Amino acid sequence: MSATATDMAQFVLAHLNGGAVDGNRILSPEAVDAMHRQWFTPHERLDGMAFGLQRRKRDGVLVPRHSGGVPRFASDLLLVPELDLGLFVSYHSGNAFDAKAALVDAFLDRYAPVDEPRLTPDGRPADADAIEGQYRSIRVTERPTYGKLPWALFSTRPIDVRFEADGTLVTDTGGNTDRWIEVGPLVFRRVDGEERLAFCENDGAITHLFREESITAFEPVSRCETMGVQARLAAITALVVLSGAVGWPLGTVRRWYRGGPSLSGGPRRARWVAGAVPGCLLAFVASAVVLVVVGALNRPPPWLDLVFVVRPADRKRCRNRLGRGVRRPVVAGGILESACTGPLHRRRLCGRGAALDAVLLEPAGTRALRRIERGF
C-alpha cells in the first residue's frame, strides 16, 4: 500500500469504526471482523496472521498490526479495536527503525500495558540438542534483475540458538540477543515481553522455527552451510583468485627482468586469459562493495542491469528440475506463494491452517478478497 499519512489515518478509522469513515461506508462490519480474525498460523500456539495484518495480543487484548521498511525508512500501523485506538507512523532517517520501535513501544506501554509474569527456567529441555544451532529465513525472490542483490544483502539475518546452563533459550540475531523461557513443548516466551517463539518437529527432527514478530519461517542450517564454514571457503577461494590476479603480472615482470624469450600465439593468449578472468572477478566484487557503501542499490545505475542479462533459471527450467513440484513455500502477508509454480504438493507443518502448500496463479490476495466478497 502506498498512501499519505492522512489517507492512512482514514484507513485506520475505517478499521476502528466497523468500515465507516465520516458517515461513508467502505467496508461492511462483517468484512472488518473477517480481516481481523486469524487466516493463517504456522503453529497452534502462535497468533498468526489476519488479512494483511499480524495478529498480536497484549494481556488478551488483540493488536493487529503491520510494519515494514527498507534501509533508512520504516513504518508501522497498529490497531487496538477493543480500546478504539490506532496508530500509523513513518520515519525516514538513518535510525528510522530504532525511532519507530521506541515510539510504538511507548504507545503500547501507555495504552495497552502488559503485566509481565516472572518466568523461571525449569532446567535444560530434553530436546535441547535438537533445537540448538543456526536457522535461516526461507524467504526467497524470483526477481531476475538487480533486485536479487539487495534482497540477498538485506534479507532477514540468520538466528543462532543455544541454551544456557539453567535451561534459558538464547537467540542471537545480528548482535541482538533475546532470552526465552519454555512455556510448553517446543514453545518459548520472551523473558522481557509477550512474544512467543515455537519450533516445529517432524519425526524427532526440528524442521522450522517461528517468531511472532517475524512474517517468515526459519529452517535449520547444516554445519557445512553456516557462515563460519562458508567464510573460510570464501577466503580460500579468494586466495586462489588473487594468486592468478597477482601472479600473472609478477610472472611477466620476472620474465622481462631475466630476459627470457617472449611468448606468442596460443600460449600468449592463454596467459592473457588466465590473468583477465580473476581480474574481472575482482573488479566485479569491488564494484558490488562500492554500490553497497554508497547506497546505490536504492537507485542503481543503468549499467547494473547488464549483470543480470543471463538468467540462471526460468520457471520452465525450475519446474523441470523439480519434477513439477513445489520447492520452497514463502509466507507473504498471510498468503502463501511458492518458489516455482506447479501442481499442488501438500506439505503440512504443525497447527491450524499450517499447510504451506498454496500455489497462486493469480496476484497474491485475490482469492482471499474473493472469499470475503462471496461470504458477505
C-alpha positions as CSV (number, residue, x, y, z in Angstrom):
1,M,0.0,0.0,0.0
2,S,1.3,3.4,-0.9
3,A,-0.5,6.4,0.6
4,T,-0.1,9.6,2.6
5,A,-0.3,9.7,6.4
6,T,-3.7,11.4,6.1
7,D,-5.1,8.6,3.9
8,M,-3.7,6.0,6.3
9,A,-5.4,7.8,9.2
10,Q,-8.7,7.3,7.3
11,F,-7.8,3.7,6.7
12,V,-7.2,3.2,10.5
13,L,-10.6,4.9,11.3
14,A,-12.3,2.5,8.9
15,H,-11.0,-0.4,10.8
16,L,-12.0,1.0,14.1
17,N,-15.4,2.2,13.1
18,G,-16.7,-1.0,11.5
19,G,-15.8,0.1,8.0
20,A,-17.3,3.6,8.0
21,V,-15.4,6.9,7.9
22,D,-17.2,10.3,8.2
23,G,-20.5,8.7,7.5
24,N,-19.3,7.0,4.3
25,R,-19.1,3.2,4.4
26,I,-16.3,1.5,2.5
27,L,-16.5,-1.9,4.2
28,S,-19.2,-3.9,5.9
29,P,-18.8,-4.6,9.7
30,E,-18.6,-8.3,8.8
31,A,-15.8,-7.7,6.4
32,V,-13.8,-5.8,9.0
33,D,-14.3,-8.6,11.5
34,A,-13.2,-11.1,8.9
35,M,-10.0,-9.0,8.2
36,H,-9.1,-9.1,11.9
37,R,-9.7,-12.8,12.5
38,Q,-6.9,-15.4,12.1
39,W,-6.4,-16.5,8.5
40,F,-3.1,-18.4,9.0
41,T,-0.8,-19.6,11.7
42,P,2.3,-21.7,11.4
43,H,1.8,-23.1,14.9
44,E,-1.3,-23.5,17.0
45,R,0.3,-21.6,20.0
46,L,1.0,-18.5,17.9
47,D,-1.5,-15.8,17.0
48,G,-0.5,-15.9,13.3
49,M,-1.8,-13.6,10.5
50,A,-5.1,-11.7,9.9
51,F,-5.9,-10.4,6.5
52,G,-2.7,-8.4,5.7
53,L,-2.1,-7.8,9.4
54,Q,-0.1,-9.6,12.0
55,R,-2.2,-10.7,15.0
56,R,-0.7,-9.9,18.4
57,K,-2.2,-10.0,21.9
58,R,-1.2,-8.0,24.9
59,D,-2.7,-9.5,28.1
60,G,-5.5,-10.8,26.0
61,V,-6.1,-7.5,24.1
62,L,-5.9,-8.0,20.3
63,V,-3.5,-5.7,18.5
64,P,-3.5,-6.3,14.7
65,R,-0.5,-4.5,13.1
66,H,1.7,-4.4,10.0
67,S,5.2,-3.0,9.9
68,G,7.9,-2.8,7.4
69,G,10.6,-0.7,5.8
70,V,13.8,-0.5,3.7
71,P,17.2,1.0,4.6
72,R,16.6,4.5,6.1
73,F,12.8,4.1,6.0
74,A,10.4,2.4,8.5
75,S,6.7,2.5,9.0
76,D,4.2,0.8,11.3
77,L,0.4,0.5,11.5
78,L,-1.3,-0.9,14.6
79,L,-4.9,-1.2,15.8
80,V,-6.4,-1.7,19.2
81,P,-10.0,-2.3,18.3
82,E,-11.1,-3.1,21.9
83,L,-9.9,0.3,23.1
84,D,-10.8,2.2,19.9
85,L,-7.2,3.2,19.3
86,G,-4.9,3.2,16.3
87,L,-1.5,4.4,15.2
88,F,0.3,5.0,11.9
89,V,3.9,6.3,11.9
90,S,6.6,6.6,9.3
91,Y,10.3,7.6,9.8
92,H,12.8,8.4,7.1
93,S,16.3,8.7,8.6
94,G,19.4,6.7,9.4
95,N,17.9,5.4,12.7
96,A,14.4,5.0,11.3
97,F,13.8,1.5,12.7
98,D,15.0,2.4,16.2
99,A,12.9,5.6,16.3
100,K,9.8,3.8,15.1
101,A,10.3,1.0,17.6
102,A,10.7,3.4,20.5
103,L,7.5,5.3,19.7
104,V,5.4,2.1,19.1
105,D,6.7,0.5,22.4
106,A,5.9,3.7,24.3
107,F,2.4,3.9,22.8
108,L,1.6,0.3,23.6
109,D,3.1,0.5,27.1
110,R,0.9,3.6,27.7
111,Y,-2.4,2.3,26.3
112,A,-2.1,-1.5,26.3
113,P,0.3,-2.3,29.1
114,V,1.4,-5.9,29.8
115,D,1.6,-7.4,33.3
116,E,4.7,-9.5,32.8
117,P,4.8,-12.6,35.0
118,R,8.2,-13.6,36.3
119,L,9.2,-16.7,34.4
120,T,11.9,-19.1,35.7
121,P,13.5,-21.8,33.7
122,D,12.9,-25.4,34.7
123,G,16.2,-26.9,33.6
124,R,17.6,-27.8,30.2
125,P,14.8,-29.3,27.9
126,A,15.1,-32.9,26.8
127,D,15.1,-31.8,23.1
128,A,17.7,-29.0,23.6
129,D,20.3,-30.8,21.5
130,A,17.9,-31.0,18.5
131,I,17.0,-27.3,18.9
132,E,20.4,-25.7,19.2
133,G,22.0,-24.5,16.0
134,Q,21.6,-21.8,13.4
135,Y,18.4,-21.1,11.5
136,R,17.9,-19.1,8.2
137,S,14.9,-17.5,6.7
138,I,13.1,-19.4,3.9
139,R,12.1,-16.1,2.1
140,V,13.3,-16.1,-1.5
141,T,12.9,-13.9,-4.5
142,E,12.4,-14.8,-8.2
143,R,13.5,-11.3,-9.5
144,P,15.8,-11.7,-12.5
145,T,17.2,-8.2,-12.1
146,Y,19.4,-6.3,-9.7
147,G,16.6,-6.7,-7.1
148,K,18.2,-10.0,-6.2
149,L,21.3,-8.3,-4.8
150,P,19.8,-6.1,-2.1
151,W,17.4,-9.0,-1.2
152,A,20.4,-11.2,-0.6
153,L,22.3,-8.5,1.3
154,F,19.5,-7.1,3.5
155,S,17.1,-10.1,3.9
156,T,16.4,-11.5,7.3
157,R,19.5,-12.4,9.2
158,P,20.1,-15.9,10.5
159,I,19.2,-16.8,14.1
160,D,21.7,-18.6,16.4
161,V,20.0,-20.6,19.0
162,R,21.6,-22.0,22.2
163,F,20.7,-22.9,25.7
164,E,22.3,-21.6,28.9
165,A,23.0,-24.0,31.8
166,D,19.8,-23.2,33.6
167,G,17.7,-24.0,30.5
168,T,17.1,-20.5,29.3
169,L,17.0,-20.4,25.5
170,V,19.1,-17.6,23.9
171,T,18.7,-16.3,20.4
172,D,21.3,-14.1,18.7
173,T,20.3,-12.2,15.5
174,G,22.9,-9.8,14.1
175,G,24.0,-8.7,17.6
176,N,20.5,-8.6,19.1
177,T,20.2,-11.1,21.9
178,D,16.9,-12.3,23.4
179,R,16.2,-14.8,26.2
180,W,13.3,-17.1,26.3
181,I,11.7,-19.5,28.9
182,E,9.9,-22.6,27.9
183,V,6.1,-22.4,28.5
184,G,5.1,-25.5,26.6
185,P,6.5,-28.3,24.5
186,L,8.7,-26.6,21.9
187,V,7.1,-23.2,22.8
188,F,9.0,-20.4,24.5
189,R,8.1,-16.9,25.8
190,R,10.5,-13.9,25.8
191,V,11.7,-13.0,29.3
192,D,11.0,-9.3,28.8
193,G,7.8,-9.4,26.8
194,E,4.8,-11.4,25.5
195,E,6.4,-12.5,22.2
196,R,6.4,-16.3,21.7
197,L,8.8,-18.5,19.7
198,A,7.9,-22.0,18.6
199,F,9.6,-24.9,16.9
200,C,8.0,-27.4,14.5
201,E,9.1,-31.0,14.9
202,N,8.7,-34.0,12.5
203,D,9.8,-37.5,13.4
204,G,12.1,-36.2,16.1
205,A,13.8,-33.6,13.9
206,I,13.3,-29.9,14.2
207,T,12.1,-28.6,10.8
208,H,11.2,-24.9,11.4
209,L,11.5,-22.0,13.9
210,F,8.7,-19.4,14.1
211,R,8.8,-16.0,15.8
212,E,5.6,-14.0,16.3
213,E,7.4,-10.8,15.4
214,S,8.5,-12.2,12.0
215,I,6.4,-12.9,9.0
216,T,8.7,-15.6,7.7
217,A,9.7,-19.1,9.0
218,F,13.3,-20.2,9.6
219,E,14.8,-23.6,8.8
220,P,17.8,-25.3,10.4
221,V,21.2,-24.7,8.7
222,S,23.6,-27.7,8.4
223,R,27.1,-27.2,9.7
224,C,28.6,-27.0,6.2
225,E,26.2,-24.2,5.3
226,T,27.0,-22.0,8.3
227,M,28.6,-18.6,7.8
228,G,31.8,-19.7,9.6
229,V,32.4,-22.6,7.2
230,Q,31.3,-20.6,4.1
231,A,33.6,-17.6,5.2
232,R,36.6,-20.0,5.3
233,L,35.8,-21.4,1.9
234,A,35.4,-17.9,0.5
235,A,38.8,-16.9,1.9
236,I,40.5,-19.9,0.3
237,T,38.8,-19.1,-3.0
238,A,39.8,-15.5,-2.8
239,L,43.4,-16.6,-2.2
240,V,43.3,-18.8,-5.3
241,V,41.8,-16.0,-7.4
242,L,44.4,-13.5,-6.1
243,S,47.2,-15.9,-7.0
244,G,46.1,-15.6,-10.6
245,A,45.5,-11.8,-10.5
246,V,48.8,-11.1,-8.7
247,G,50.9,-14.0,-10.1
248,W,50.2,-13.1,-13.7
249,P,51.8,-9.6,-13.7
250,L,54.6,-10.7,-11.3
251,G,55.4,-13.5,-13.8
252,T,55.5,-11.1,-16.6
253,V,57.9,-8.8,-14.7
254,R,60.1,-11.7,-13.7
255,R,60.5,-12.9,-17.3
256,W,61.2,-9.4,-18.5
257,Y,63.8,-8.9,-15.8
258,R,65.6,-12.2,-16.6
259,G,65.4,-11.5,-20.4
260,G,63.7,-14.8,-21.3
261,P,62.0,-15.5,-24.6
262,S,58.6,-13.8,-25.0
263,L,55.5,-15.9,-25.7
264,S,53.5,-15.7,-28.8
265,G,50.4,-17.2,-30.4
266,G,48.3,-19.6,-28.4
267,P,50.4,-19.6,-25.2
268,R,50.4,-15.8,-25.1
269,R,46.6,-15.7,-25.5
270,A,46.2,-18.3,-22.8
271,R,48.3,-16.3,-20.4
272,W,46.2,-13.2,-21.0
273,V,43.0,-15.1,-20.4
274,A,44.4,-16.6,-17.2
275,G,45.1,-13.1,-15.9
276,A,42.0,-11.4,-17.2
277,V,39.5,-13.8,-15.6
278,P,40.5,-13.3,-11.9
279,G,40.9,-9.6,-12.7
280,C,37.3,-9.3,-13.9
281,L,36.1,-11.2,-10.9
282,L,37.9,-8.9,-8.5
283,A,36.6,-5.8,-10.4
284,F,33.0,-7.2,-10.1
285,V,33.4,-7.8,-6.3
286,A,34.9,-4.3,-5.8
287,S,32.0,-2.7,-7.8
288,A,29.5,-4.5,-5.6
289,V,31.2,-3.3,-2.5
290,V,31.2,0.3,-3.8
291,L,27.4,0.0,-4.6
292,V,26.7,-1.1,-1.0
293,V,28.9,1.5,0.6
294,V,27.5,4.5,-1.4
295,G,23.9,3.2,-1.1
296,A,23.4,3.0,-4.9
297,L,21.3,-0.2,-4.6
298,N,18.2,2.0,-3.9
299,R,18.8,3.9,-7.2
300,P,21.0,1.5,-9.2
301,P,22.8,2.8,-12.3
302,P,21.5,1.7,-15.7
303,W,24.6,-0.5,-16.4
304,L,23.9,-2.7,-13.4
305,D,21.1,-4.5,-15.4
306,L,23.8,-5.9,-17.7
307,V,25.0,-8.1,-14.9
308,F,21.6,-9.9,-14.9
309,V,21.2,-10.3,-18.7
310,V,21.8,-14.1,-18.4
311,R,19.2,-15.7,-16.2
312,P,20.4,-18.8,-14.3
313,A,16.9,-20.5,-14.5
314,D,13.4,-19.6,-15.6
315,R,10.1,-21.0,-14.4
316,K,10.1,-23.7,-17.1
317,R,13.5,-25.0,-16.1
318,C,12.6,-24.7,-12.5
319,R,9.6,-27.0,-13.0
320,N,11.6,-29.5,-15.0
321,R,14.4,-29.6,-12.4
322,L,12.0,-30.1,-9.5
323,G,9.6,-32.6,-11.2
324,R,6.8,-30.0,-11.4
325,G,6.6,-29.8,-7.6
326,V,6.8,-27.0,-5.1
327,R,10.3,-26.4,-3.8
328,R,10.0,-23.9,-1.0
329,P,6.9,-22.1,0.2
330,V,7.0,-18.4,1.1
331,V,4.7,-16.6,3.5
332,A,3.8,-13.2,2.2
333,G,1.3,-11.2,4.2
334,G,-0.5,-14.4,5.3
335,I,-1.0,-15.5,1.7
336,L,1.3,-18.4,0.6
337,E,3.3,-18.4,-2.5
338,S,5.9,-20.9,-3.8
339,A,9.3,-20.6,-5.4
340,C,8.1,-22.5,-8.5
341,T,4.6,-23.0,-9.8
342,G,3.3,-26.4,-10.4
343,P,0.6,-28.9,-9.3
344,L,-0.4,-28.8,-5.6
345,H,2.1,-30.6,-3.4
346,R,0.9,-30.9,0.2
347,R,3.4,-30.4,2.9
348,R,1.9,-29.7,6.4
349,L,3.8,-28.1,9.2
350,C,2.0,-28.0,12.5
351,G,-1.0,-26.3,14.0
352,R,-4.2,-25.0,12.5
353,G,-4.0,-23.7,8.9
354,A,-0.3,-24.6,8.6
355,A,-0.3,-26.3,5.3
356,L,2.4,-24.5,3.3
357,D,1.2,-25.8,0.0
358,A,-0.5,-23.0,-1.8
359,V,0.5,-22.3,-5.4
360,L,-1.0,-18.9,-6.5
361,L,-1.6,-18.5,-10.2
362,E,-3.1,-15.0,-9.7
363,P,-2.0,-12.0,-7.7
364,A,-1.4,-12.7,-4.0
365,G,-4.5,-11.9,-2.0
366,T,-7.0,-12.1,-4.9
367,R,-8.5,-15.4,-3.7
368,A,-8.8,-14.2,-0.2
369,L,-10.6,-11.0,-1.3
370,R,-13.0,-13.1,-3.3
371,R,-13.7,-15.2,-0.2
372,I,-14.7,-12.1,1.7
373,E,-16.9,-10.9,-1.2
374,R,-18.6,-14.3,-1.5
375,G,-19.1,-14.5,2.2
376,F,-20.7,-11.1,2.6
